[in-house]
Amino acid sequence: MSALTFSLKAKLTQRVDCSALTPDGLRGKTGAEIEHIELPMGNTNIAVAEIFKVKGRDSDRVIFSGDSGKLDRIGAGMF
C-alpha cells in the first residue's frame, strides 16, 4: 500500500494547523472522510481537499509534499 500523501495545491498565504493529520487521527478513515477534515487556517477552518491533493491509503506512513513553511503542528502528539 502506498503512503498517504498530502500535496499542496498552491502556495499558502496563511498558516494551517495540521495536527489532525497524524497516523492515529487518520487510521480507519476513507479518502473522502480525510478530504473533508476541517483544519484551522487563520481565524477560520478549511477542508483538507481545498488545499491538498490526497493520494495513497497507508495512514501509518504520512507524507507532506510542497512548501511546508506555513504548515504548523505536523506530527503533533506523536511519540
Protein Blocks (a to p, Z undefined) as FASTA:
>chain_A
ZZdddddfbdcfbdcdfklmcfklmgopafklmmmpccdehjbdcdfklmpccedjblkb
ccdedjfklcghihihiZZ
